[in-house]
Amino acid sequence: MLECSSGPQRAGVRITHPFIESPVLTVMANDDTHSEDDAPDAPLHAQSETDEDGEERRTPFSDEELEHFRELILQRRREAKSEIEQMRKQVEQAKEQSDDNTAYGIHMADAGTDAMEREKLHLMIARQQKYIGYLNRALERIDNKTYGICRVTGEPIAKERLEAVPHTEISIEAKRKENANG
């Protein structure tokens, strides 16, 4: 949800998420005129900074660390694309094989098994494509200098967690709460 407000005292934009109580992003003009009730303070370590290029920087990681994560994500994306290509070849081979069989040469149960295997491959392809989407969004966060900040708590995500799951948007604590709440 996007809320815009303006007036003689302040002008700003507040972006909220339907499942998160506090604003996801608040941008205010004339920061010195708004009260403390207008927007929550971000933790000191997640405060926006400006890097040497004049871009906003919220990530807790240095440019070298971000480049390391970029390479890790790009490697995982290449692997996922390769797996998709292999699965597409398997689908094509299965399709060709089923076209070669005549109605008398294959049992109905075998045909059902073949169809189920093709469906499973299609689901796995869709899952990998979704994973690639997550990886692409992580690359965008690296470019925006917001990589490594939990979207739920606003706290930095542990480097170890990002090494294991580089596309994650939430910290391990937020994930545990999410799983506990079901």
C-alpha positions as CSV (number, residue, x, y, z in Angstrom):
1,M,0.0,0.0,0.0
2,L,1.3,3.4,-0.9
3,E,0.3,6.5,1.1
4,C,1.3,10.0,0.1
5,S,0.9,13.0,2.3
6,S,1.8,16.6,1.8
7,G,1.2,19.9,3.5
8,P,3.0,23.0,4.7
9,Q,4.7,21.0,7.4
10,R,5.8,17.9,5.6
11,A,5.6,15.9,2.4
12,G,6.3,12.2,2.2
13,V,5.6,8.7,1.0
14,R,5.0,5.7,3.2
15,I,5.0,2.2,1.7
16,T,3.4,-0.5,3.8
17,H,3.0,-4.3,3.4
18,P,-0.3,-5.9,4.1
19,F,1.2,-8.5,6.4
20,I,3.7,-6.2,8.2
21,E,2.4,-3.8,10.8
22,S,5.1,-1.2,10.6
23,P,5.9,0.7,7.4
24,V,8.3,-1.0,5.0
25,L,9.7,2.3,3.7
26,T,9.1,5.9,4.7
27,V,10.5,8.8,2.8
28,M,10.0,12.2,4.2
29,A,10.8,15.7,2.9
30,N,11.6,18.3,5.5
31,D,12.6,15.6,8.0
32,D,13.2,18.1,10.8
33,T,9.5,19.1,10.9
34,H,7.8,15.8,11.5
35,S,7.1,14.3,14.9
36,E,8.4,11.0,16.2
37,D,4.9,9.5,15.7
38,D,5.1,9.9,11.9
39,A,7.6,7.1,11.2
40,P,9.5,4.6,13.3
41,D,13.2,5.2,13.7
42,A,15.4,2.7,11.9
43,P,18.1,0.9,13.9
44,L,21.4,2.8,13.9
45,H,23.1,0.1,11.9
46,A,20.4,0.1,9.2
47,Q,20.3,3.9,8.9
48,S,20.7,5.2,5.4
49,E,24.0,6.4,4.4
50,T,25.2,8.0,1.2
51,D,28.1,6.3,-0.6
52,E,30.8,8.0,-2.7
53,D,28.5,7.9,-5.7
54,G,25.7,9.7,-3.8
55,E,23.4,6.7,-3.8
56,E,21.5,5.7,-0.7
57,R,23.2,2.8,1.2
58,R,21.4,0.7,3.8
59,T,23.3,-2.6,3.5
60,P,25.6,-3.6,6.3
61,F,28.1,-5.0,3.8
62,S,31.0,-3.4,2.1
63,D,31.2,-3.2,-1.7
64,E,33.7,-6.2,-1.7
65,E,31.2,-8.3,0.3
66,L,28.4,-7.3,-2.0
67,E,30.4,-8.3,-5.0
68,H,31.1,-11.7,-3.3
69,F,27.3,-12.2,-2.8
70,R,26.7,-11.0,-6.4
71,E,29.0,-13.8,-7.7
72,L,27.4,-16.4,-5.4
73,I,24.0,-15.4,-6.7
74,L,25.0,-15.4,-10.3
75,Q,26.6,-18.8,-9.9
76,R,23.4,-20.2,-8.4
77,R,21.4,-18.6,-11.2
78,R,23.6,-20.2,-13.8
79,E,23.1,-23.6,-12.1
80,A,19.4,-23.2,-11.9
81,K,19.2,-22.2,-15.6
82,S,21.3,-25.3,-16.5
83,E,19.0,-27.5,-14.5
84,I,15.9,-26.0,-16.2
85,E,17.5,-26.8,-19.6
86,Q,18.2,-30.4,-18.6
87,M,14.6,-30.9,-17.4
88,R,13.2,-29.4,-20.6
89,K,15.3,-31.9,-22.6
90,Q,13.9,-34.7,-20.4
91,V,10.4,-33.5,-21.0
92,E,11.1,-33.4,-24.8
93,Q,12.6,-36.9,-24.7
94,A,9.6,-38.2,-22.8
95,K,7.2,-36.6,-25.2
96,E,9.0,-38.0,-28.2
97,Q,9.1,-41.4,-26.6
98,S,5.3,-41.3,-25.8
99,D,4.6,-40.3,-29.4
100,D,6.6,-43.3,-30.7
101,N,4.5,-45.8,-28.8
102,T,1.3,-47.0,-30.4
103,A,-1.9,-47.6,-28.6
104,Y,-1.3,-51.3,-28.6
105,G,2.4,-51.1,-27.5
106,I,1.9,-49.4,-24.1
107,H,-0.1,-50.3,-21.1
108,M,-2.5,-47.7,-19.7
109,A,-0.6,-47.7,-16.3
110,D,2.7,-47.1,-18.1
111,A,1.1,-44.2,-20.0
112,G,-0.2,-42.8,-16.7
113,T,3.3,-43.1,-15.1
114,D,4.8,-41.3,-18.1
115,A,2.3,-38.5,-17.8
116,M,2.9,-38.2,-14.1
117,E,6.7,-38.0,-14.7
118,R,6.2,-35.2,-17.3
119,E,4.0,-33.3,-14.9
120,K,6.6,-33.6,-12.1
121,L,9.3,-32.3,-14.5
122,H,7.0,-29.3,-15.4
123,L,6.5,-28.6,-11.7
124,M,10.2,-28.7,-11.0
125,I,10.9,-26.4,-13.9
126,A,8.3,-23.9,-12.5
127,R,10.0,-24.2,-9.1
128,Q,13.4,-23.4,-10.6
129,Q,12.0,-20.4,-12.5
130,K,10.5,-19.1,-9.2
131,Y,14.0,-19.6,-7.6
132,I,15.6,-17.6,-10.4
133,G,13.1,-14.8,-9.8
134,Y,14.2,-14.7,-6.1
135,L,17.8,-14.6,-7.2
136,N,17.1,-11.7,-9.6
137,R,15.4,-9.8,-6.8
138,A,18.4,-10.3,-4.6
139,L,20.6,-8.9,-7.4
140,E,18.3,-5.9,-7.5
141,R,18.8,-5.4,-3.7
142,I,22.6,-5.5,-4.2
143,D,22.3,-2.9,-6.9
144,N,20.1,-0.8,-4.6
145,K,22.4,-1.2,-1.7
146,T,19.7,-2.7,0.4
147,Y,20.9,-6.3,0.4
148,G,21.2,-8.0,3.8
149,I,18.5,-6.1,5.6
150,C,15.6,-8.1,7.0
151,R,12.3,-6.9,5.5
152,V,10.4,-7.9,8.7
153,T,12.7,-6.5,11.4
154,G,14.9,-4.0,9.6
155,E,17.9,-5.6,11.2
156,P,20.9,-6.9,9.3
157,I,20.7,-10.6,8.2
158,A,23.6,-12.7,9.4
159,K,26.3,-13.2,6.8
160,E,26.3,-17.0,7.4
161,R,22.5,-17.1,6.6
162,L,23.2,-15.2,3.3
163,E,26.0,-17.5,2.4
164,A,23.6,-20.5,2.8
165,V,20.5,-18.7,1.3
166,P,21.7,-15.7,-0.6
167,H,18.3,-14.8,-1.9
168,T,16.7,-14.5,1.5
169,E,14.9,-11.3,2.5
170,I,14.4,-12.2,6.2
171,S,16.6,-13.0,9.2
172,I,16.6,-16.4,10.9
173,E,14.8,-14.9,13.8
174,A,12.0,-13.6,11.6
175,K,11.9,-17.0,9.8
176,R,11.5,-18.8,13.1
177,K,8.6,-16.5,14.1
178,E,7.0,-17.0,10.7
179,N,7.2,-20.8,11.0
180,A,6.0,-20.7,14.6
181,N,2.9,-18.6,13.6
182,G,2.3,-21.1,10.8
